[in-house]
């Protein structure tokens, strides 16, 4: 695999780990407050987690099908998503 594909896979994996933390926080808040908004955020983060796990799997198994010119864009999308999740996690926990 190329370096850009590896970096895309790693950023998707980092996003998945951060999303697990967000799911735990949102579900804890829901358990304590029964706020529907927290439940909705937990469901959203869970679905985004599933998407990232699928992305990691597809990057690992289908890398040969992804053409080289597409890789910088793929990495950019994954880095932007990881940064957005970091910002969301920071505002959620601090």
C-alpha positions, 0 to 999 in steps of 0.5 A: 500500500502507498503511504497516503493509503496507510495514512488514510487508514490510520486517520479513520482508525483514530476517528473510530477510537475518538468516536467510541469515547464520544459514544460513551460520553453521550450515553453516560449523559443520557443515562444521567439526564434522559435527554433525547438530544444526548441519545440522538448524539450517541446514535449519530456517533455510533453510526459514524463509528460504524462508517469509520470501521467500514472505511478501515476495513475497505482501505485494508482489503480494497486498496488495490482498487483505489487509483493513486490520484484519488489518494490525496483527496481521500486523506484530506477527507479523513483528516478533516473528519478526524479534526472535526471529531477532535473539536467535538470531543474537546467541546463535549468533555471540557 
